[in-house]
Amino acid sequence: MTQRPPTHAHGAGYAHVDDEYLRNRQLRRGAAGWLLLAGLGVSYVISGDFAGWNFGIGEGGWGGLLIATVLMGTMYLFMVLGLAELASTLPTAGAGYGFARRAMGPIGGFATGTAILIEYSIAPAAIAVFIGGYVEALGLFGITNAWPVYLACYAVFVGIHVWGVGEALRLMFVITGVAMLALAVFTVGMIPRFDPGNLVDITPTDAAGASAFLPFGYAGVLSAFVFGIWFFLAVEGVPLAAEEARNPARDMPRGIIASMGVLLVTAACMLVLAPGGAGASALASSDNPLPEALREAYGGNPLIADIVNYVGLAGLVASFFSIIFAYSRQLFALSRAGYLPRWLSVTGKRKTPYLALIVPGTIGFALATAVGNGDKLINIAVFGATVSYALMMVSHIVLRRREPELRRPFRTPGGTLTTGTALALALCAVAATFFVDMVGAGIAAAIFAVFLVYFLTYSRHRLVANAPEEEFAMLERAESELS
């Protein structure tokens, strides 16, 4: 690989790489239309309906989790509308990193991409823990320690992604469909057992503002933010498939908005029906809340509980499977542009970034095995997620104001007021991660800081000028200088 002498912009050093460098870092084009993208968005998130959200009951009671979910659902809806505009305008595999790079320069892009990478590397580890919980609840294979389940998940599903993106996305779509069936069965089964009194069966504490509706007081609402987010976390990953979409300008907005609509409906059903049938107190610490809710509501071990338990594994697998796709594309983009070691972005014969799949997968497996605590891993993932949300919403606002003439195939309804609201809610959610687990959020913040030090001291001098995300930004800089 040959390089032209480096250039400098925004305090960063750039090298112009040859065609072979980019040929070895290409993704498969045209693999996904808007329906597959919508399925991808639902798939990213659907595990949040099966496990994880219920820990919010233990933090804020059902009322606190309800308020938190409404606020976080609003944040996600407004953010998705902003991302629909950004993704149709700047369609690259870097997604959030690419948007922030254009708006805030290399350090803003790197900070956003790193936060997303923390989110997507940790979230599968949390999901693997929940998969292990579902498997143990079924008594499958005589497993009492779930680490073999974690290993099998990573080995099988990373391997499928290495095989090929088109095959992976289509398989994901089928798995997601099966998971949606499980949610439908659960919903139908719980409706006859619903009792509003079950929602408020936790004894109020002496905290400020405590009541039957808010048993842990006003502070519990903020603590529940982290778990209200779990109903929607990772839907923002749809734009990461931009370079593999058939028509990004048209398909990206359709796909991400459609997926958000589905997720709002499923979140409402799980939040109301599971504790309404079983009692909020029964689900506050469960690793497999939907089957447990059915067993509590019906008594004993009814057939429907086993059905949801078995089929519910598909929901957890769907999110695990698709977030692997997300972290690989974010790592691929950052590596291709030189922000992280370039060898991580090499693609194989089937145009899949195999090292960007394997390396985070290895780290995730180690974390799942070492930590083994889903709610702690959720909090770390949410820290990365909410930091990235704030930065992406700032990017939308900056680009709207600085580049009003930029071609935007889709425009966010409400403009910067919409994304400004999402920004404010995202900052509240960042604070909530420290409120829930100061140590876990602090560790995540420290990892984030280490990445930034790496960029400032090393990689900012070695960026790749003709990587797509960098070309987008440098073209804008050249045009602004000419005008």
KOLVEX-766195 format. One record per residue (C-alpha): residue in three letters; x, y, z. Coordinates in Angstrom, 2 decimals. Layout:
BEGIN
SITE  residu        X        Y        Z
SITE     Ala        X        Y        Z
...
REM end
This chain:
BEGIN
SITE  residu        X        Y        Z
SITE     Met     0.00     0.00     0.00
SITE     Thr     1.40     3.38    -0.96
SITE     Gln     0.50     6.72     0.57
SITE     Arg     0.83    10.27    -0.59
SITE     Pro     2.40    12.76     1.83
SITE     Pro     0.07    13.63     4.69
SITE     Thr    -2.10    16.73     4.76
SITE     His    -3.50    18.50     7.80
SITE     Ala    -6.98    19.76     8.66
SITE     His    -8.73    20.51    11.95
SITE     Gly    -5.49    19.63    13.77
SITE     Ala    -5.43    16.13    12.27
SITE     Gly    -2.91    14.51     9.94
SITE     Tyr    -4.18    12.75     6.80
SITE     Ala    -2.67    10.22     4.42
SITE     His    -4.09     9.47     0.96
SITE     Val    -4.15     5.69     0.54
SITE     Asp    -4.16     3.82    -2.75
SITE     Asp    -7.07     1.97    -4.34
SITE     Glu    -5.95    -1.41    -3.01
SITE     Tyr    -6.42    -0.20     0.59
SITE     Leu   -10.09     0.64    -0.04
SITE     Arg   -10.67    -2.46    -2.23
SITE     Asn    -9.70    -4.56     0.79
SITE     Arg   -12.21    -2.64     2.90
SITE     Gln   -15.44    -2.82     0.91
SITE     Leu   -18.87    -3.94     2.07
SITE     Arg   -21.46    -5.71    -0.05
SITE     Arg   -23.72    -3.16    -1.75
SITE     Gly   -27.47    -3.46    -2.24
SITE     Ala   -28.03    -6.22     0.31
SITE     Ala   -30.93    -4.53     2.14
SITE     Gly   -34.15    -2.73     1.19
SITE     Trp   -36.29    -0.72     3.59
SITE     Leu   -38.21    -3.75     4.88
SITE     Leu   -34.99    -5.54     5.84
SITE     Leu   -33.76    -2.32     7.44
SITE     Ala   -36.97    -2.05     9.48
SITE     Gly   -36.50    -5.67    10.51
SITE     Leu   -32.92    -4.88    11.45
SITE     Gly   -34.10    -2.01    13.68
SITE     Val   -36.64    -4.22    15.46
SITE     Ser   -34.10    -7.02    15.72
SITE     Tyr   -31.53    -4.77    17.40
SITE     Val   -33.98    -3.98    20.18
SITE     Ile   -36.45    -6.82    20.58
SITE     Ser   -34.48    -8.57    23.32
SITE     Gly   -35.34    -5.56    25.47
SITE     Asp   -38.96    -6.76    25.49
SITE     Phe   -37.95   -10.18    26.77
SITE     Ala   -35.57    -9.22    29.59
SITE     Gly   -33.81    -6.27    31.17
SITE     Trp   -36.57    -3.65    31.27
SITE     Asn   -38.08    -5.22    34.37
SITE     Phe   -35.09    -4.24    36.53
SITE     Gly   -36.52    -0.73    36.29
SITE     Ile   -39.37    -1.86    38.55
SITE     Gly   -36.81    -2.52    41.26
SITE     Glu   -35.44     0.99    40.82
SITE     Gly   -38.61     3.07    40.49
SITE     Gly   -41.60     0.79    40.92
SITE     Trp   -44.05     0.36    38.07
SITE     Gly   -45.03     4.03    38.10
SITE     Gly   -41.42     5.18    38.00
SITE     Leu   -40.66     2.82    35.11
SITE     Leu   -43.79     3.99    33.27
SITE     Ile   -42.74     7.66    33.50
SITE     Ala   -39.17     6.77    32.53
SITE     Thr   -40.33     4.73    29.53
SITE     Val   -42.60     7.51    28.27
SITE     Leu   -39.75    10.03    28.52
SITE     Met   -37.18     7.71    26.98
SITE     Gly   -39.63     6.64    24.26
SITE     Thr   -40.06    10.32    23.43
SITE     Met   -36.29    10.75    23.32
SITE     Tyr   -35.92     7.81    20.94
SITE     Leu   -38.77     8.86    18.68
SITE     Phe   -37.39    12.39    18.32
SITE     Met   -33.86    11.09    17.89
SITE     Val   -34.95     8.62    15.21
SITE     Leu   -36.57    11.46    13.27
SITE     Gly   -33.28    13.33    13.44
SITE     Leu   -31.27    10.27    12.41
SITE     Ala   -33.62     9.62     9.48
SITE     Glu   -32.56    13.00     8.09
SITE     Leu   -28.86    12.48     8.80
SITE     Ala   -28.81     8.95     7.38
SITE     Ser   -30.51     9.98     4.14
SITE     Thr   -28.11    12.94     3.80
SITE     Leu   -24.82    11.25     4.75
SITE     Pro   -25.20     7.51     4.03
SITE     Thr   -21.98     5.80     5.20
SITE     Ala   -21.17     2.77     7.32
SITE     Gly   -19.88     5.13    10.01
SITE     Ala   -23.40     6.47    10.71
SITE     Gly   -23.16     8.40    14.00
SITE     Tyr   -19.41     8.82    13.66
SITE     Gly   -19.87    10.09    10.10
SITE     Phe   -22.60    12.56    11.11
SITE     Ala   -20.56    13.97    14.00
SITE     Arg   -17.40    14.04    11.90
SITE     Arg   -19.11    16.30     9.39
SITE     Ala   -20.57    18.54    12.09
SITE     Met   -17.83    18.69    14.74
SITE     Gly   -14.58    17.62    13.12
SITE     Pro   -12.41    14.54    13.76
SITE     Ile   -12.53    14.61    17.56
SITE     Gly   -16.35    14.92    17.58
SITE     Gly   -16.60    12.06    15.11
SITE     Phe   -14.24     9.87    17.06
SITE     Ala   -15.96    10.60    20.39
SITE     Thr   -19.35     9.70    18.92
SITE     Gly   -18.08     6.56    17.22
SITE     Thr   -16.31     5.40    20.37
SITE     Ala   -19.42     5.90    22.51
SITE     Ile   -21.43     3.85    20.01
SITE     Leu   -18.75     1.17    20.01
SITE     Ile   -18.89     0.92    23.82
SITE     Glu   -22.67     0.53    23.62
SITE     Tyr   -22.62    -2.12    20.91
SITE     Ser   -19.74    -4.11    22.36
SITE     Ile   -21.32    -4.35    25.82
SITE     Ala   -24.99    -4.83    24.89
SITE     Pro   -24.47    -8.33    23.38
SITE     Ala   -22.71    -9.40    26.58
SITE     Ala   -25.79    -8.36    28.59
SITE     Ile   -28.07   -10.18    26.15
SITE     Ala   -25.91   -13.30    26.37
SITE     Val   -26.47   -13.28    30.14
SITE     Phe   -30.25   -13.15    29.57
SITE     Ile   -30.04   -15.96    27.00
SITE     Gly   -28.22   -17.99    29.65
SITE     Gly   -31.04   -17.18    32.11
SITE     Tyr   -33.71   -18.42    29.68
SITE     Val   -31.72   -21.60    28.95
SITE     Glu   -31.20   -22.32    32.66
SITE     Ala   -34.92   -21.71    33.35
SITE     Leu   -35.76   -24.41    30.80
SITE     Gly   -33.23   -26.83    32.30
SITE     Leu   -31.71   -27.43    28.87
SITE     Phe   -28.58   -29.60    28.60
SITE     Gly   -28.32   -29.72    32.40
SITE     Ile   -26.60   -26.31    32.36
SITE     Thr   -26.14   -24.68    35.76
SITE     Asn   -23.33   -22.32    34.76
SITE     Ala   -24.18   -20.33    31.65
SITE     Trp   -20.72   -19.64    30.21
SITE     Pro   -21.00   -22.45    27.60
SITE     Val   -24.17   -20.70    26.38
SITE     Tyr   -22.27   -17.41    26.02
SITE     Leu   -19.49   -19.17    24.09
SITE     Ala   -21.94   -20.92    21.76
SITE     Cys   -23.79   -17.66    21.04
SITE     Tyr   -20.67   -15.76    20.11
SITE     Ala   -19.11   -18.59    18.10
SITE     Val   -22.22   -19.40    16.06
SITE     Phe   -23.52   -15.91    15.35
SITE     Val   -20.21   -14.21    14.74
SITE     Gly   -19.51   -17.08    12.33
SITE     Ile   -22.75   -16.46    10.43
SITE     His   -21.88   -12.77    10.04
SITE     Val   -18.42   -13.65     8.77
SITE     Trp   -20.13   -15.85     6.16
SITE     Gly   -22.02   -12.96     4.56
SITE     Val   -24.18    -9.91     5.21
SITE     Gly   -27.09   -10.75     2.91
SITE     Glu   -27.45   -14.18     4.43
SITE     Ala   -27.10   -12.75     7.93
SITE     Leu   -29.74   -10.05     7.47
SITE     Arg   -32.26   -12.47     5.98
SITE     Leu   -31.74   -14.98     8.79
SITE     Met   -32.09   -12.13    11.28
SITE     Phe   -35.40   -11.15     9.68
SITE     Val   -36.75   -14.70    10.13
SITE     Ile   -35.58   -14.90    13.76
SITE     Thr   -37.17   -11.52    14.50
SITE     Gly   -40.47   -12.73    13.02
SITE     Val   -40.43   -15.74    15.34
SITE     Ala   -39.71   -13.43    18.30
SITE     Met   -42.63   -11.18    17.37
SITE     Leu   -44.85   -14.28    17.38
SITE     Ala   -43.71   -15.02    20.94
SITE     Leu   -44.65   -11.48    22.02
SITE     Ala   -48.06   -11.88    20.39
SITE     Val   -48.66   -15.19    22.22
SITE     Phe   -47.60   -13.59    25.49
SITE     Thr   -49.89   -10.60    24.94
SITE     Val   -52.93   -12.76    24.17
SITE     Gly   -52.19   -14.99    27.15
SITE     Met   -51.83   -12.12    29.65
SITE     Ile   -54.83   -10.00    28.69
SITE     Pro   -57.34   -12.20    30.61
SITE     Arg   -55.08   -12.13    33.70
SITE     Phe   -54.59    -8.37    33.81
SITE     Asp   -55.45    -6.65    37.11
SITE     Pro   -54.57    -2.93    37.58
SITE     Gly   -53.93    -3.59    41.26
SITE     Asn   -50.96    -5.80    40.37
SITE     Leu   -49.13    -2.80    38.92
SITE     Val   -48.81    -1.10    42.32
SITE     Asp   -48.20    -4.04    44.67
SITE     Ile   -44.83    -2.80    45.98
SITE     Thr   -44.92    -1.34    49.50
SITE     Pro   -43.93     2.36    49.44
SITE     Thr   -40.66     3.33    51.13
SITE     Asp   -40.05     6.51    53.12
SITE     Ala   -38.28     8.21    50.17
SITE     Ala   -39.34    11.70    49.12
SITE     Gly   -42.53    11.51    47.07
SITE     Ala   -43.09     7.81    47.78
SITE     Ser   -46.57     6.42    47.09
SITE     Ala   -48.18     3.25    45.77
SITE     Phe   -47.55     4.57    42.25
SITE     Leu   -43.96     5.65    43.01
SITE     Pro   -42.88     3.33    45.85
SITE     Phe   -39.27     4.54    45.70
SITE     Gly   -40.14     8.21    45.37
SITE     Tyr   -39.18    10.78    42.79
SITE     Ala   -35.55     9.65    42.64
SITE     Gly   -36.70     6.23    41.46
SITE     Val   -37.94     7.75    38.21
SITE     Leu   -34.43     8.89    37.28
SITE     Ser   -32.97     5.50    38.22
SITE     Ala   -35.54     3.80    35.98
SITE     Phe   -34.39     5.79    32.93
SITE     Val   -31.65     3.24    32.26
SITE     Phe   -34.15     0.39    32.02
SITE     Gly   -36.79     2.37    30.13
SITE     Ile   -34.06     2.84    27.54
SITE     Trp   -33.67    -0.95    27.24
SITE     Phe   -37.01    -1.11    25.41
SITE     Phe   -35.43     0.90    22.55
SITE     Leu   -31.65     0.68    22.88
SITE     Ala   -29.79     0.16    19.58
SITE     Val   -32.57     1.14    17.14
SITE     Glu   -30.23     3.98    16.17
SITE     Gly   -27.98     1.33    14.61
SITE     Val   -30.07     1.09    11.43
SITE     Pro   -27.97     3.78     9.62
SITE     Leu   -24.88     1.59    10.09
SITE     Ala   -26.22    -0.48     7.17
SITE     Ala   -26.23     2.55     4.83
SITE     Glu   -23.46     1.29     2.55
SITE     Glu   -25.27    -2.03     2.19
SITE     Ala   -28.70    -0.52     1.50
SITE     Arg   -30.19    -0.44    -2.00
SITE     Asn   -31.32     3.17    -1.89
SITE     Pro   -30.14     4.85     1.36
SITE     Ala   -31.83     8.20     0.70
SITE     Arg   -35.24     6.53     0.43
SITE     Asp   -34.86     3.34     2.46
SITE     Met   -33.11     4.65     5.58
SITE     Pro   -35.90     6.98     6.77
SITE     Arg   -38.59     4.39     5.97
SITE     Gly   -36.72     1.60     7.73
SITE     Ile   -35.77     3.36    10.96
SITE     Ile   -39.14     5.10    11.45
SITE     Ala   -41.09     1.89    10.78
SITE     Ser   -38.98    -0.03    13.28
SITE     Met   -39.49     2.65    15.94
SITE     Gly   -43.26     2.44    15.46
SITE     Val   -43.22    -1.30    16.08
SITE     Leu   -41.04    -0.93    19.16
SITE     Leu   -43.33     1.63    20.77
SITE     Val   -46.23    -0.82    20.49
SITE     Thr   -44.31    -3.82    21.88
SITE     Ala   -42.89    -1.75    24.76
SITE     Ala   -46.38    -0.62    25.78
SITE     Cys   -47.71    -4.20    25.75
SITE     Met   -44.86    -5.63    27.85
SITE     Leu   -44.77    -2.74    30.33
SITE     Val   -48.50    -2.98    31.08
SITE     Leu   -49.37    -6.65    30.68
SITE     Ala   -46.42    -8.45    32.31
SITE     Pro   -46.59    -6.75    35.73
SITE     Gly   -50.37    -6.30    35.36
SITE     Gly   -50.81   -10.05    35.17
SITE     Ala   -48.10   -11.27    37.54
SITE     Gly   -47.56    -8.34    39.90
SITE     Ala   -44.78    -5.79    39.67
SITE     Ser   -42.93    -7.15    42.70
SITE     Ala   -42.65   -10.63    41.15
SITE     Leu   -40.71    -9.36    38.13
SITE     Ala   -38.35    -6.79    39.64
SITE     Ser   -35.25    -8.98    39.56
SITE     Ser   -36.02   -11.73    37.04
SITE     Asp   -33.66   -12.73    34.20
SITE     Asn   -36.61   -14.28    32.31
SITE     Pro   -39.59   -12.04    33.16
SITE     Leu   -42.07   -13.07    30.45
SITE     Pro   -42.18   -16.82    31.23
SITE     Glu   -42.09   -15.99    34.94
SITE     Ala   -45.01   -13.59    34.51
SITE     Leu   -47.07   -16.32    32.85
SITE     Arg   -46.24   -18.81    35.61
SITE     Glu   -47.21   -16.29    38.29
SITE     Ala   -50.41   -15.31    36.48
SITE     Tyr   -51.58   -18.87    35.74
SITE     Gly   -50.00   -20.71    38.65
SITE     Gly   -47.64   -23.65    38.22
SITE     Asn   -46.00   -24.19    34.86
SITE     Pro   -48.59   -23.78    32.08
SITE     Leu   -47.81   -24.80    28.52
SITE     Ile   -47.97   -21.19    27.32
SITE     Ala   -45.09   -20.29    29.66
SITE     Asp   -42.89   -22.98    28.11
SITE     Ile   -43.86   -21.84    24.62
SITE     Val   -42.91   -18.24    25.38
SITE     Asn   -39.74   -19.41    27.11
SITE     Tyr   -38.58   -21.47    24.13
SITE     Val   -39.72   -19.07    21.42
SITE     Gly   -38.61   -16.10    23.51
SITE     Leu   -35.05   -17.24    23.04
SITE     Ala   -35.50   -16.10    19.43
SITE     Gly   -36.03   -12.52    20.62
SITE     Leu   -32.84   -12.54    22.62
SITE     Val   -30.95   -14.22    19.79
SITE     Ala   -32.32   -11.69    17.27
SITE     Ser   -30.90    -8.72    19.16
SITE     Phe   -27.66   -10.50    19.97
SITE     Phe   -27.28   -11.42    16.32
SITE     Ser   -28.04    -7.98    14.91
SITE     Ile   -26.02    -5.92    17.40
SITE     Ile   -23.01    -7.99    16.36
SITE     Phe   -23.65    -6.57    12.89
SITE     Ala   -23.80    -3.06    14.38
SITE     Tyr   -20.56    -3.18    16.34
SITE     Ser   -18.69    -4.64    13.39
SITE     Arg   -19.80    -1.83    11.06
SITE     Gln   -18.95     0.91    13.58
SITE     Leu   -15.53    -0.60    14.24
SITE     Phe   -15.03    -1.14    10.50
SITE     Ala   -15.71     2.52     9.72
SITE     Leu   -13.48     3.90    12.49
SITE     Ser   -10.67     1.55    11.49
SITE     Arg   -10.98     2.19     7.74
SITE     Ala   -10.59     5.93     8.39
SITE     Gly    -7.54     5.40    10.63
SITE     Tyr    -9.10     6.35    13.97
SITE     Leu    -8.51     2.83    15.27
SITE     Pro    -5.88     0.33    14.03
SITE     Arg    -6.39    -0.14    10.28
SITE     Trp    -6.03    -3.92    10.30
SITE     Leu    -9.41    -4.17    12.04
SITE     Ser   -11.24    -3.05     8.88
SITE     Val    -9.90    -5.61     6.40
SITE     Thr   -12.71    -7.52     4.67
SITE     Gly   -12.61   -11.07     3.38
SITE     Lys   -13.68   -12.63     0.08
SITE     Arg   -17.34   -12.30     1.03
SITE     Lys   -16.92    -8.58     1.82
SITE     Thr   -17.42    -8.97     5.56
SITE     Pro   -15.11    -7.28     8.14
SITE     Tyr   -14.15   -10.47     9.90
SITE     Leu   -11.69    -8.98    12.39
SITE     Ala   -14.18    -6.26    13.34
SITE     Leu   -16.58    -9.12    14.13
SITE     Ile   -14.20   -11.39    16.01
SITE     Val   -12.27    -8.96    18.24
SITE     Pro   -15.26    -7.29    19.99
SITE     Gly   -16.95   -10.70    20.17
SITE     Thr   -14.01   -12.07    22.13
SITE     Ile   -14.14    -9.10    24.52
SITE     Gly   -17.92    -9.45    24.93
SITE     Phe   -17.66   -13.15    25.77
SITE     Ala   -15.00   -12.40    28.39
SITE     Leu   -17.19    -9.69    29.96
SITE     Ala   -20.32   -11.85    30.04
SITE     Thr   -18.37   -14.64    31.72
SITE     Ala   -16.54   -12.39    34.20
SITE     Val   -19.45   -10.11    35.16
SITE     Gly   -22.45   -12.43    34.70
SITE     Asn   -24.81    -9.65    35.79
SITE     Gly   -27.19    -8.37    33.14
SITE     Asp   -28.30    -5.17    34.86
SITE     Lys   -24.71    -3.99    35.44
SITE     Leu   -23.83    -4.62    31.79
SITE     Ile   -27.00    -2.78    30.71
SITE     Asn   -25.92     0.30    32.65
SITE     Ile   -22.49     0.36    30.98
SITE     Ala   -24.06    -0.07    27.53
SITE     Val   -26.55     2.72    28.26
SITE     Phe   -23.72     5.08    29.25
SITE     Gly   -22.12     4.67    25.83
SITE     Ala   -25.49     4.89    24.10
SITE     Thr   -26.66     8.09    25.76
SITE     Val   -23.34     9.89    25.26
SITE     Ser   -23.58     9.06    21.55
SITE     Tyr   -27.22    10.21    21.41
SITE     Ala   -26.31    13.60    22.82
SITE     Leu   -23.46    14.01    20.32
SITE     Met   -25.59    12.90    17.35
SITE     Met   -28.34    15.36    18.25
SITE     Val   -25.75    18.13    18.53
SITE     Ser   -24.58    17.08    15.05
SITE     His   -28.07    17.45    13.63
SITE     Ile   -28.47    20.90    15.17
SITE     Val   -25.04    22.07    13.98
SITE     Leu   -25.57    20.83    10.42
SITE     Arg   -29.03    22.41    10.20
SITE     Arg   -27.61    25.78    11.21
SITE     Arg   -24.25    25.67     9.43
SITE     Glu   -25.32    23.92     6.23
SITE     Pro   -28.95    24.87     5.60
SITE     Glu   -28.56    24.25     1.84
SITE     Leu   -27.30    20.69     2.24
SITE     Arg   -29.47    18.28     0.23
SITE     Arg   -31.75    16.46     2.68
SITE     Pro   -33.97    13.78     1.08
SITE     Phe   -35.81    13.55     4.41
SITE     Arg   -36.27    16.48     6.79
SITE     Thr   -36.94    16.03    10.51
SITE     Pro   -40.43    17.26    11.48
SITE     Gly   -39.95    20.09    13.94
SITE     Gly   -36.32    20.52    12.95
SITE     Thr   -33.87    21.41    15.71
SITE     Leu   -36.66    21.72    18.29
SITE     Thr   -37.23    17.97    17.89
SITE     Thr   -33.57    17.03    18.17
SITE     Gly   -32.98    19.62    20.91
SITE     Thr   -35.62    17.89    23.04
SITE     Ala   -33.94    14.53    22.40
SITE     Leu   -30.60    16.10    23.38
SITE     Ala   -31.94    17.33    26.72
SITE     Leu   -33.45    13.93    27.54
SITE     Ala   -30.22    12.16    26.52
SITE     Leu   -28.20    14.28    28.95
SITE     Cys   -30.63    13.35    31.74
SITE     Ala   -30.14     9.69    30.82
SITE     Val   -26.33    10.03    31.00
SITE     Ala   -26.71    11.33    34.54
SITE     Ala   -29.05     8.43    35.38
SITE     Thr   -26.34     5.85    34.63
SITE     Phe   -24.23     7.25    37.48
SITE     Phe   -27.27     7.31    39.74
SITE     Val   -27.91     3.61    39.15
SITE     Asp   -24.33     2.31    39.32
SITE     Met   -21.59     4.84    40.01
SITE     Val   -18.80     2.26    39.64
SITE     Gly   -20.02     0.79    36.34
SITE     Ala   -20.68     4.17    34.76
SITE     Gly   -17.33     5.41    36.06
SITE     Ile   -15.53     2.46    34.44
SITE     Ala   -17.33     3.15    31.15
SITE     Ala   -16.36     6.84    31.38
SITE     Ala   -12.74     5.86    32.04
SITE     Ile   -12.68     3.57    28.99
SITE     Phe   -14.15     6.41    26.93
SITE     Ala   -11.40     8.73    28.20
SITE     Val    -8.67     6.22    27.29
SITE     Phe   -10.00     6.07    23.72
SITE     Leu    -9.91     9.86    23.50
SITE     Val    -6.31     9.95    24.76
SITE     Tyr    -5.38     7.38    22.10
SITE     Phe    -6.92     9.60    19.43
SITE     Leu    -5.31    12.83    20.65
SITE     Thr    -1.85    11.36    21.07
SITE     Tyr    -1.68     8.90    18.16
SITE     Ser    -4.41     8.24    15.64
SITE     Arg    -5.36    11.85    14.80
SITE     His    -2.01    12.11    13.02
SITE     Arg    -2.72     9.00    10.90
SITE     Leu    -6.22     9.43     9.46
SITE     Val    -7.17     8.25     5.96
SITE     Ala    -8.22    11.19     3.79
SITE     Asn   -10.13     9.20     1.18
SITE     Ala   -12.21     7.08     3.57
SITE     Pro   -15.88     7.88     2.74
SITE     Glu   -16.69     9.66     6.02
SITE     Glu   -13.57    11.79     5.77
SITE     Glu   -14.27    12.64     2.11
SITE     Phe   -17.77    13.84     3.05
SITE     Ala   -16.33    16.17     5.67
SITE     Met   -13.35    17.41     3.66
SITE     Leu   -15.55    18.13     0.64
SITE     Glu   -17.73    20.35     2.82
SITE     Arg   -14.64    22.12     4.17
SITE     Ala   -13.32    22.75     0.66
SITE     Glu   -16.70    24.08    -0.50
SITE     Ser   -16.98    26.41     2.47
SITE     Glu   -13.49    27.76     1.85
SITE     Leu   -14.32    28.45    -1.81
SITE     Ser   -17.50    30.28    -0.88
REM end
